Amino acid sequence: MIEPFIITFWIEINNILHEKRLTNVHTECEPIVEKLFELYEDKPEKLIAVKCDTFLSYKQKQQWRYNGTTIEHQQDVE
């Protein structure tokens, strides 16, 4: 089974870090990461980091971001 990825990346513009997300879902991570690094290689913006998340890991991170906890953390606390 092919697992889809949500790709998030961070670029620095004028010393300010911006989080961006690709609008399409991809089935491979490495080729997209390489393309992103090539795309930003000659631009004034600096590509700082790229993260490929599965749907499950992305959902858990969003829950933590909005609620301050993850499902695993809630289970550990109880």
Rosetta blueprint (number, residue, H / E / L):
1 M L
2 I L
3 E L
4 P L
5 F E
6 I E
7 I E
8 T E
9 F E
10 W E
11 I E
12 E E
13 I E
14 N L
15 N L
16 I E
17 L E
18 H E
19 E E
20 K E
21 R E
22 L L
23 T L
24 N L
25 V L
26 H E
27 T L
28 E L
29 C L
30 E H
31 P H
32 I H
33 V H
34 E H
35 K H
36 L H
37 F H
38 E H
39 L H
40 Y H
41 E L
42 D L
43 K L
44 P L
45 E L
46 K E
47 L E
48 I E
49 A E
50 V E
51 K E
52 C E
53 D E
54 T E
55 F H
56 L H
57 S H
58 Y H
59 K H
60 Q H
61 K H
62 Q H
63 Q H
64 W H
65 R H
66 Y H
67 N H
68 G L
69 T L
70 T L
71 I H
72 E H
73 H H
74 Q H
75 Q H
76 D H
77 V H
78 E L
